[in-house]
Amino acid sequence: MPYFVGEVDSECETDLSGVEKLLILKETKTNGYFDIVVKSIVKTTTRKEASNGDCVEDEKITNQDQVLKFKNGKYQ
C-alpha cells in the first residue's frame, strides 16, 4: 500500500513524496527465522510555475532494497 505526504502552496506549487514497500521472504534464515527483503519504491514529485506561467513537473523514482535479519529477538 503506497504512503504519500506532501505540501501544496498554490494551484501549481507542489511537493509530494510517496513510498511503496513490498516484503519478500527469502529462502535463507538467521537464528531460525526467514530473512525478509524489503523493496521500497520512493517517488518524489515537484511542480513549479515556469516563467511563461505553465506548470512544470519533475518526478524522481528511487528503488531501495534492504534485508532484515532476526537478531536479538527482533528483525533488524
C-alpha positions as CSV (number, residue, x, y, z in Angstrom):
1,M,0.0,0.0,0.0
2,P,1.5,3.4,-1.0
3,Y,2.0,6.1,1.6
4,F,2.1,9.7,0.4
5,V,2.8,13.0,2.1
6,G,3.2,16.5,0.6
7,E,2.6,20.2,0.6
8,V,0.6,22.3,-1.9
9,D,1.2,26.1,-1.9
10,S,-1.0,27.1,-4.8
11,E,-2.5,25.7,-8.0
12,C,0.9,24.9,-9.3
13,E,3.5,24.8,-6.4
14,T,3.5,21.2,-5.1
15,D,6.0,18.9,-3.3
16,L,4.8,15.3,-2.9
17,S,6.6,12.1,-1.9
18,G,5.4,8.6,-1.6
19,V,6.8,5.2,-0.6
20,E,5.5,1.8,-1.6
21,K,7.0,-1.2,0.1
22,L,7.0,-4.9,-0.8
23,L,8.1,-7.6,1.7
24,I,9.6,-10.9,0.3
25,L,10.6,-13.9,2.4
26,K,14.0,-15.2,1.4
27,E,14.9,-18.9,1.5
28,T,17.8,-18.1,3.9
29,K,17.3,-18.0,7.6
30,T,19.0,-16.2,10.5
31,N,18.6,-17.7,14.0
32,G,15.8,-20.0,12.7
33,Y,13.7,-17.2,11.1
34,F,13.4,-16.3,7.5
35,D,15.3,-13.3,6.3
36,I,13.0,-10.6,4.7
37,V,13.8,-8.4,1.7
38,V,12.1,-5.0,1.9
39,K,11.8,-3.5,-1.6
40,S,11.0,0.2,-1.5
41,I,10.0,2.5,-4.3
42,V,10.3,6.1,-3.4
43,K,8.5,8.6,-5.7
44,T,9.1,12.4,-5.3
45,T,7.2,14.9,-7.4
46,T,7.9,18.6,-7.5
47,R,5.7,21.0,-9.5
48,K,6.6,24.7,-10.0
49,E,5.4,27.5,-12.2
50,A,7.7,28.4,-15.1
51,S,8.4,31.9,-16.3
52,N,5.7,31.5,-19.0
53,G,3.1,30.6,-16.4
54,D,2.9,26.9,-17.2
55,C,3.3,24.3,-14.5
56,V,6.5,22.2,-14.9
57,E,6.6,18.8,-13.1
58,D,9.7,16.9,-12.1
59,E,9.3,13.3,-11.0
60,K,12.1,11.1,-9.5
61,I,11.8,7.4,-8.7
62,T,14.3,5.7,-6.5
63,N,14.5,2.0,-5.7
64,Q,15.9,0.8,-2.4
65,D,16.4,-2.7,-1.1
66,Q,17.1,-3.8,2.4
67,V,17.4,-7.2,4.1
68,L,16.0,-7.7,7.6
69,K,17.5,-10.5,9.7
70,F,16.2,-11.8,13.0
71,K,18.7,-10.9,15.7
72,N,18.4,-10.4,19.5
73,G,14.7,-11.2,19.4
74,K,13.7,-8.8,16.6
75,Y,14.1,-8.1,12.9
76,Q,16.9,-5.6,12.3
